[in-house]
Amino acid sequence: MRVRHAVLLTTLGALCLGAAKPPQPIDLLIRGGTIYPGSGAPFVGDVAVSGDRIVAVGRRLSLPARRTIEAGGLIVAPGFIDPHTHAGAQLASDDAAVRLIPGFLMQGVTTAFIGNDGGGDPDVAGVLGRAATKPVGINYATYVGLDPVRKRVIGEGDRAPSADELARMKGLVAGAMCDGALGFSTGLFYAPQSFAAKEEIVALAREAGIRGGVYDSHLRDESSYSIGLAAAVDEALGVGREAHLPLNISHIKALGVDVHGQAPAIIAMVERARRAGQKVTADQYPWSASGTSLVASLVPVWAQDGGRSAMLRRFDDAAEMTRIRQGMIENLRRRGGADQLLITEGEHKGRTLAAVASARGEDPVAAAVAVIRVKDPAVASFNQTEADIAAFMRRPWVMTGSDASTGHPRAYGSFARKYSEYVVRRKVLSLRDFIHRSSTLTAETFGLAGRGRLAQGAFADIVVFDPGSFAARATYEQPTLLAQGVRSVVVNGVLAVDGGALTGAAAGRALAQTPPAGTCP
């Protein structure tokens, strides 16, 4: 049911106007806000909630309510849905406060996906089932990922699977899909996933496609590390076509000096595929810095064959290290130099690689190797241009995402920053487009039934925010500052944020996808 300019009076609302007996009060009435239903034009009106559902949306709902929130001057929208996060460890934490995921709730994010970049645990039943004993603050869904599937069967080596090994890997993906996974994810830039050929990926993705899943991919190359950005997009499109399932490109970008300005060409590739009938979307975070690790940024992938211990042995081999050093020098150039890599955890947290090198009296590559020998730290890599960011953001098939990870402000500020920076300040998007691409588009793309809209019968996932103050406070120096401007957040009918403060309610749910009939035992 679409919400339009016309007043929506549900059966419940109509009964309220003419019933002989006073109706039972609803649980929550959000009154007088500017409602952006997700699709359709905004209007000033009310949203009524009982239990975990929206029971009415309209211009004036004369309904008695146990609780009323006055939303005059505020925006009322579907709860935001983040299609790319690394919040799995937080959702599984033994600390109930951590499991609320405050950084998401205080931006209005009510649903998040985990298992991205190929990291999804094949034990999907366990991942989804733990919400029953460890209540969470937001809804979540999960992918099954190439990394654990490949490691479990092959290990970390650079080789193709045997026929028997491939069959076992396919079985892991199929089983995970039957247990409720969203689809199959890959992080082909990262070893050992980078050792998988396209044919292997197609075979595994097909198992997800048969069971109604999506292929979500961190491209093999977002820059010029190996096959190049355009070829990596072409590979992902090919996997989607050959495996017969929708493709979502993770955190779409043009990373590094060699590919700056290529956004229009990549957009053209995707839109040709879409015109030909292929289902292709992407998600994007609104930051010029990506989040990765120092090893992934600088160490050539061949030197990571066999895992960390093998890499460290190569560091100790003079001949190997000469070759590694040359590769690291080139990768540092791609990323814009040592002053564009900010270490975000560990001993050197808050310092650029250039600053660490200066303090040690070494060149940046030698300093990076010394740091990596102790631990591979997370880094923020400043590698994108605003022109490319805006070009991708304007496309109607690009959703808002965070790629939320430790040490990067995107975990605490992506949705808020996209609004304040790209809707209000830069005017790249309209408010209506921002809300649609942060909620409805994501729900429709991934088949989240009953979510992503403010409509009668939908789940009551709702955000109420102040359009004058909604903004990120998190910075690269202080990445865990909560966003400002969100007044209320409702998750499955329960107030998780009330008056701008967390209530402590853990009303989130694990969202299992249902495979088509006959595709699972």
N, C-alpha and C positions, 0 to 999 in steps of 0.2 A: 504494500500500500504506500503510494507516494504522497508526501506532504506537499501541498501546494498553497498558493496565496489564499484560496478559499478556506473558510473555517472548517476544521475537521471536528465534527461532533460524533463521537463514537456512540455505540449503543448505550454504554455506561453514562456518557454525558447527557444523552437524550433522556434517559430515565430520570436523571437528576432534575430535569426541568419539569417533569410531569408525574413523577411517581407519587402514589398515595402515601407511602411511608418514607421517612427519611432514609436515604441510602447509607450503607455502612461506609465509614470514612476510608479513603485510600491512605496508603502509607506516607506518600510524599507528593507534594505539589510544588513544582518549580514555576514561579509565577512572574509574568511580565518581562521576561528576557527576550532578546532578539534571537530567534530560533533559526539555526542553520541545520536543516534536517539531514544533510548529507547529499541529497539530490533534490533539486527544486529550489525555488527562490526563498530567501529568508523572510521571516515575518515576526512581528511581536506577538507573543502568545505564551501559552502554558504547556507544561509537560506533567502528566500524572503517572505515578508509579505505585503499583501494588505488588508485593512479593518481589520476584526478580524480573518483572516485565513492565514495560510501558503500556498503560491501559488507555491512554488518551493523549492526543496532541491537538491543540486548537488555539484560536485567538482568545477566547474567554471560556474557561472551564469552571462552571459553578459547582465545584465538588468539595465536600468537606474532607479535610485531610488531617492526619495526626501530626504532620509536620509540614510547614510551608516555608519555602525559601524564596525571599523576594529578590528577583533577578533583574529588576529594572536597570537599564544601562549596561547590562552584562551580556556576553555571548553565551548561548546554550548550544552545545554541539554534541554529536556522538563521541563517546570516548575514543581517544586516538589509539591506533593500532600500529605497533612497531614491527615491521616484517624482518628486521635483521638486528639481533642483539647477541651478546655473549653473557647473558645473565643466568646461565644455567647453575653455576656454583652458588649464586645468591639465592636462587629459588630453592636450592637443596640445603641451604645453611641450617645449622642447628640453632641459630639465633633467630627467634621469631621476628625481631625488629628488622633484621636484614631481609628476611623473606617478604616483608611488605613491599620492598623495592621503592623506597621513598623518592628516589630521583626520578622515577617514572611517574608515580602518582602525582607529584607536585608539578608535573607538566600536563596532566590530563591523560596520560597513557594508561589505558585499562587492559590492554592485551599486548603480548609480545611473543615473538617467535624465538626459539633457541635451536642450537644444533647447526647453525649456519657455517659457511666456509668449510664445509666437509667435516665438521666436528661432532655431528649428532650421534649419540650413543645408540647402537643397534637395539639395546634393551629399552625399547620405547614403552613397553608396558610398565617397566619399573620407573622410568622417568615421569610418565603421566600418573602412575599410581601413587607416587609419594605425596601428592597433594592431599590425599586422604588422611595422612598422619602428620604432615607438616604443612599446615594451612599457609596460603600465600596471599599477597595483597592484590595481585593482578591475575588475569587469565593468561594462560600460556599454551602454545602448541610447539611441537618439535619436529625437526627433520631427522632422518637417518643419514649419516655422513660417510663419505669415502674414506676419510682418514682412519677411523677405528675399524672399519670393515677391511680395509687393505692391510693394516697392521696386524689384525687378528689372524688373517689368512696367509699373508706374504711376509710381513715384517716391514722393515724400513729400507730394504734394498731397491736398487734401480733395476728392475726386471719386470717382464710381463708375467701374468699368472698362467699356470698350466690350465688345461681344460678342466681338470678336477677342481683346481683352486678357484677358477672363475665360477664354476657351478656353486661352490660353497659361498662365495661372495654374493652371488645372485640370491641364494637362499636367505642370507642375512638381510638383504634389502627387502625381499618379499615378506619375510617374517615381520620386519619392523613396520612395513606398510599395513599389514594385516592387524597389527597392534595399535594402529592409529596415527602413524606418522603423516605429516603434511606432504612429504615428498622426499626426494633425494638431493642432497647438497654436496657441492665440491668446493675445494679451495685449491685450484690447480696451480697457483703460484707457489704453494708451499710444499716442500719435501715432507713425506714421500709421495704425496698426491701428485706432484709434478711429474712423477715417473710413470703415471698412467697414460697410456695412449688413448686416442679418441675412441677406438673400437671397444676398449674395455669400459669406458664411461658410457657409451651408448648401450652396451649390454646391461649394465647395472641400472641406468636410468629407465630402460624399457620396463624393468620390473616394477618401478614406481608408477610409470605411465599406465600399465595394465590395471593398476589398482587405484586409479584416479588421482595420482600425485602430480606434483610440480617439480621441475628441475630448476634448482636454485644454484647459481654458480658465481663464485669469485673467479674471474677470468684467469686463464693461464698467464696472461700478460696484460697489465693495464698501462704499460709503458713501452720500453724497447729492450726489455731484459732478454727475451728469447725470440718468440715468433712475432712480437709486436702487437699493439692494441687492436688494429683492424683485423688481423688474422685471428686473434683470440676471440673477438666478437663473432667472426665467421664460424669458428669452431663451435662456439656455444649454440649458435643458430642451427648448425648442422646436427648437433646432438638432439636438440629439441625436435627437429624434423624427423630424424631417423628413428628416434625412440618414441615418437608420437605422443609427446606431452608438452604442456605449456612451459615456456622458459622465463625465468626471472633473473635478470643480471644484477648481481649484488653490487651495492654501492658504486654505481656507474660513475666513471671519472676518466680524465686524461691525466695520468700521473707522470710528472717529470718533464724536464725541459725539452726532450726529444719529441713529445707528442702534444705539447701545449698548442691549442688552436684546432685540434682535430675533432672537437665535439660535433661540429656540423656534419662531418663525414660519417661519424659513428651513428648519429641520429638518422642520417639518410639510409644507412644499411638496415637499421632496425625498422624503419618505416616502410622500406621496400618489402621486408619480410611480412610485416603486418598487413600491407595491402594484398599480399599474396595469400593471406588467410592464416598465417602462423600466429599463434598466441604468444606474444612477447611483451614483457613489462620490465621495469627496473625499479630499484629503490636507490635513494641518495641521501647522504647526510650533508647538512649545510655548513661545512667547515672546509677551509683550504688545506688543512693538515689531515693526513690519514693517520691511523694508529696501527702499528705493527711492532716488530721486534728488531733489534739491531742486527741479528743474524739474517733475518728475512730481507732487511733493507740492503745489506752490503755483501754478505758472503755468497759467492756463486753457488747455484743449486747443485752442481756436480760435487762440490766439496762437502755437501750435506748428506751424500749417499751413505747410508748405514747409520745415520743418527748422530747425536752429539759426540759420543765417544770417538767415532770414526773421524769426525771433523777435527776434534782436538788433536788426534794423532797426526792428521795432515798438517796442522799448524806447526808441529814439531819436526816435520820433514822439510829440509831446506829447499829442495827442488819443488816440492808441492807448494810450499809457502810462497815461493816466487810467483808461481802461477796464480795462486789465490790472491796475492797482493794486487796483481795487475787487474784481476776481476773486481776487486773491492774499490780500486781507484776509479774504474769506469762506472761502477754502480753509484759511487758517491757523486760523481759528476751528473749522472742521470737525475739524482735527487736534489740537485741544486747546491751541493757543497755541505761541509761539516757544520756550518752555522744554521742549516735548515733541519737538522736532526736534534730534537729535544728529548733527552732521556727523562722518562716519566716515572721511574721506580728505582728502588735500590740505592746504593751508596751515592750515585751521581744524580739523583732525582732533581729536576729543575735546572739542569745545566745542559747546554748544547754540547755536541761532540767536539766542536771547535774549542769550547772553553775547557773541556776535559783534556784535550790534546795540549793546549797551552799550559795548563797547570802541570802536566807531566813532562813538558819539554819534548814532546814527540810529535810526529806528523799524525794526522787524523786516523789513518789506517792502522798504524801501530797502536795508537790509543784504543781504537775500537777492538782490536784483537785482545789487548790486555783486559779490557772490560768484559769481553765475551768469555774469556778463560774463567772468570769468576762466576758469571751468570749472564744469560742472554736477556737484557732488560727490555721492557717495552719502551717504544719511542713514539713521539709525534713527529711526523715527517711532513714538512711544509712543501707541498709539491704540486698544487693546483692553481689555476688562474680563476679569477672571478668571472671572466667572460665564459669560460667553459662551464663553470658551476651554474651560471644563470641559463645558459643554452640548454643544458640537460633539464634543469628545474622547470622550464616552461613547457616541456612536452607533456601532454595529457596522460601518458602511460608511465610517468615516473612518480613513484610514491615517496612519501617521507619515511626515512628510517634513521636509525642512530648508529648502528654498528657498535653499540655500547660496549666499551671495554675499559679496564682499569687504567687510571692515569690520564684519560682524555676527557675533556669537558663535554664531549658529545653524549656521554652516558647520563649527564644531569641537565643538558640544555638544548638538545637538538630540535625538538618541536618548538620550544619557546624561542630559540634563536631564529628558526626559520620564519616564525611569525614576525618578530620584532625587526629582524634585519632585512628579510626579503619580501615581506608583505608591507610593513609600515615604512621602513627607511628607503629601501632600494626600489620598491614597487615592482618587483619581478613577477609576483603573483597577486591575484585578488584574494581577499579573505575567504570568499566562497570556494575558490580553487584550492587554497591551502587546506581548508577543512575537508573537502572532498578527497583530496589526495593523501590526507592523514587518517582517513577513517573508511569512508564508503568504498573507494577504489580498492583499498587493501582487502576489505572483507569480501568484495565481489571477486577479486582476482584469485583469492585462496579458498573461496567457498565456505566462509564462516557464516553459516546460516543464522539469521536473526541478530546479527551484529553489524555495526557500521552505519546505522540509521536511527533517527528518532521517528519512530512510527509505531502505531498500535500493534501490539503483539511482539515487538522486538525486545531483546534483553535490555534491561535498564543499565547500560553502560553510558555514562553521561559526564561531560565536563562543562563547568560554568567558569568562565574567565573574564577578567576585566580587560577590554581592548586597549585601554590606556596605559596599562602597566605590565601586561604579560610579556615577559622577557627572560632570557637566560642570565644568570649571575655567575655561572661557572666560567672559569678562564683556564688557560693552559698552566698558569701559576697556581690557581686554586680550583682544581677540576671538580670538586665535590660540593660546591655551593648549590643549594637548591634553587630552582627557578622561582620567580615571583609572578604574582598576578592571577593565579588559579584560586578561585574562591571555594568551589565545591567539586568533588568527584564522586560519582556513584558507580559502584562495581556490582553488577548483578543485583541491583536494587538496594544496596547497602552503602551508606555514606562512608567513604574512605578518607575524604578530605572535607572538612566542615569549617566554614569561616576562615579558610586559608591555612588550616592546621590539620595534620594527620589525626585521625580518630583512633588508629590502632586496629581497626577492623581488618580482618583477613578474609575477604569475600571472594577472592579469585578462584578460578577453576581450571583444571587441566582440560584442554580441548582436544579430544581425539577425533580424527577424521574417519569417516565410515567408507570403506572401500565399496565399489559396486558389487552387487550381488553376484555370486558365482566366481569371484576372483580370489577368494581365500578358502582354506579348508573349513 
